[in-house]
Amino acid sequence: MNVVCTGSKNKPKISFVIESLKNLFDNSKHNLFMDEKLNGISNSSTFKYINLYNPDVKIDFVISIGGDGSILSAVRRMHNNQIPIIGIHIGNLGFLNKLNMDDYISIIKKILLSKSINFDNKTLLEATFINVDNGLQDSIFALNEIFINQGEISRLLTLNVEINNKYLNTYRCDGLIISTPLGSTAYSLSAGGPIVSYDVDCNIITPVSPHTLSSRPIIIRNNDIISIKCPDISTNYMLCSDGQDSRIIKNESEVTIKKSNILAKFLKFEHEQSYFDKLRSNLGWHN
């Protein structure tokens, strides 16, 4: 198998993990490549660095080293060329990562010995809008959430929201989060949104610091089309994807958010920790 390694250069343990993975692959018939983003992370001159979005060899799966942000970054950069991915948790948050410092070598070894790669598909969100920089239609994708806010100036934002061309509500709030079930334990949760099991076909609309207490989160079908417009024509507003990518939206532009045709592929293996076990552990719930 051909495997590419990516992650966050800033994590203190990443060099150790990469060297241990190198030792594993050196003693196997498989090939380990490095994401160009990690160029210079290792003193070894034997690594071949490749473009994660457009690799020049067929890649069987991706290993992401870090926290959830590393996986979100990899999925975003792979865009419409998604490769199965698995994460090794060495960061602060680990809802998306399935491996840790205790088990990653043994589990990756088992995956390499298997005859096939199994994965779960995870739906991405796609937002389309008019970009203020060039006046052209643009789009942005997210695995966890799309967040609309005022940008650098912290003030109340008025947003008219429609679902499938039917009026839902006018939100007066600091921002609005459109979240996938996978992202329900991220920013949406901290803003008072519900925890939704990752396998439920839905999206969540969560207002951030709403002006009225009656503005509550709402769960909708994941094939519903959300239309959002800011009636204040003097205001440009910002759209953020997974806290990593952002655009300034032209003040009269309507933002349309829907289920993307792109599917992230999360590698799975036998006897992995259940979603509810991980939820209980990460949230500190008592047994």
N, C-alpha and C positions, 0 to 999 in steps of 0.2 A: 504494500500500500504506500501511497504518497500522502504525506501529512504535512500541513503547514502550521507553524506556531506563531501566534500573535499575542498581544497583551499590552500592559502598561509599563513603560520603561521606569516609571517612578516608584514602582513597588520594590521594597528592599530585598525580597526573597526571589525575585524573578530570575536573577542570574543563576542561583542555585538550582531552581526548577529546570531551567533550560539545559544546564550541564548534566543533570540527572536524566533528562529526556534524551540528550545526545548519547549518553552511555547506553541507554536502553536500545536506541535505534542502531548504534554502531555494532551491537551484538545481535542484530536481527537482519532479515532480508528486506527490510522496509526502509523508506527514505524520509528524512526529516528536513523540511525547508523552513526558512524564516521569512516572515512578513517584512517587507521593506521598511515598515514603521519601526522595526526593532534593529535596524542597521546600527552596528557599533555596540550592541548590548553584550556581545560575547567576544572574547579574545581569539576564539577559534576561527581559522581561515577556511575551514572546510564547509561552512554553511553556504548554501545558495539562497540568495534573497530574491523573492518574487513578489509581484503585484497581487494583492489579495483579490481584487476585482477581476483582473485579467491574467491569471497565471498561465505561464507558457508550457505547463505540464498538467496532466489530469490530476486533480487533488481529490482524495477520497474523503478526508474530513479535516476540520480545523480544530486546533487546541488553543483555547484562549486562557491566558494566565492573568489573574487579577481579581477585580470585583465585578459587579454587574456592569459597570461602565465599560469594561473591556469588551464584553460580549455585545453590548449595545453598539459600540463603535465598529466592531467587526461586521455585524449584521448590516449596519448602515453603509459601510464601505463596499460590501459585496453587492449591494443594491439588487439588481435583477439577475445576478449570477450567484444565487445562494448555494453554499456548500454546507453539508452537515457539520455542526459545531458542538463542542463540548467544553465546559469551563472548569478550570482548576481554581478554587477559591483561596486567594491570598490577600484579599482586600477587606473592606469594611462591611460590605453588603454582599450576600450570597444567595439571593432567591433564584437567580438564573443558573448559577454554577451547580454542577452535580458532583464534582470531585473536590477533595480537600488534600492537605499535605500528608495525611496518613494513608490514603488509599489510591492516589492517582497513578502510581507506577503499576500496581497490580491490576487495576481496572483497564488501563490503556494496553497493557500486555495482553489481557484477555480479548480486547477489541481487535488487536492486531492479529491474533490467532484465529479469530472468527472468519467465516467465509463471506459474510455479508455485513453491510452497514444498515442498521435500523434507526429510524428517526421519527419524531413527531413533527407535524407541520404546525407552525404558529402564524396566525394572520397578522399582517402589518396594516397600519392605517396609512392612508394617502390623503394629503391636503393639497388642494390646488387654489391658486390665487394670482393676483397681479403683483409682480415685484416692483417696489417703489424705485429701485435703482435703474431699471431699464424699461419699465412699462409693459413688459411682456409677461405672458402667463408662465407661471413657475409651479413646481410641485415639491413636496417634502414628504418623507416617509418616517414612520415611527413604529417601534416594537412595543414600547410601554405606553407613551402618551404624546399627544399634541397639546401644547399649552399656549393660550392666547393671552397677552397682557399688554400693558401700556408701554412697556419697554423700559427705558432708563428712568423715566419720570413715574414715581409711585403715586398714582391717583386713581379715583374711581373710573371704571370703564363701563360704558353702556353697550350691550351686545344683544341684537335681535336674533333669535334662534328659531329655525324651522326644521322640521323633520319630514322628509319626503314632500316638501312644498306645503306643509301644514304648520301653522304658527304654533310654537311651543311656549315661549316665554321671552320677555325682555329682562335680561340679567343686568343688574347694576352691582358690580363686584370688582375686586382687584385683578381678577383674571378668570379664565374658564379652562378647565382640563377635560379633554376627551381621551379616555383611557381604554385600553384593551383589558380583558380579564387578567392577562399576564402582568399588566402594569397596575392592577388594582392595589397591590401591596407597596407601590412606590409613591409618587407625589400625590396621587389622588387620595391615598389613605391618610397622609398627613394633613390633607385639607378637609377631612371628615367624610371621605367617600367610603363605600362598603368594600369589604373583601369579597371577591368573586372567584370561585374556583376556575382554574386556568382552562378547563375544557368546556365552559359554558359559552355558547355562541351569542355574545352580546358585546356592547360597548357601554361605557359609563360617562355621563356628563356631570362634572363636579364643579360648582362655582367656588372660587377662592375668596374668602372673607366677603360674603354677599351683604348688601346693604339692608336686606330684609331677611328675617329668620325663616320666612316661608319659602325662600329659594333654596331648595334642597337638591342633593344628587338624584339623578334619575338613570335607570338602566333601560337601554333600548336594544333592539335586535341589531346584530352586527351587519346585516345587509341594508339597514336604514341609511339614507343619505342625509347628512347634517349640513345645513346652510347657515352661515353666521355672517352678520353684517353689522358694522358700527355706524349708527345714524349720525354721529358727530363728524361732519365732512372736513372739519379742521384738524382731525386727529389721525396720524399714522399710528399703526399698532404693530406689535411684534408677535411672530409665531415661532415657537420653539419645538424642536423634536428631540425627545428623550434627554433634554438638558444638554445637548451636545451641538446641535445645529440650529441656526435661527435665521429668520428673514424679516425685513421690515415690509409690512403690507401697505400698499397704496390705500389712502384713506377711503376711497369710494369702492374698493374692491370687496367682492363677496368671497368668503372662504368656504370651500366645499370639502367636507371630510367624509370619506367612505372607506369601506374595506378595500384594501389593495389586492391586486392579482398576484403580488409577490408574497411568497410564503417562506418564512425563516424555517430552517430545519435543525431541530435539536436532537442530537444523537442520544439514543437510549440503549440501555444494557440491562442484563438480568440482575435482579435483586437490588435495584437502585432504591434510594430513599423515597418514600411516598410523598406526595404533595402535602398531605396533612401533617406528616411527621416533620417536614421541613418548616411548615408554617408554625407549628407549635414550638419548634426549637428557636427559630429566628425571632419570634414575637415574645418569647419568654413565658409561654403559657405553662402552667404546672400540670404534671401528669395526674 
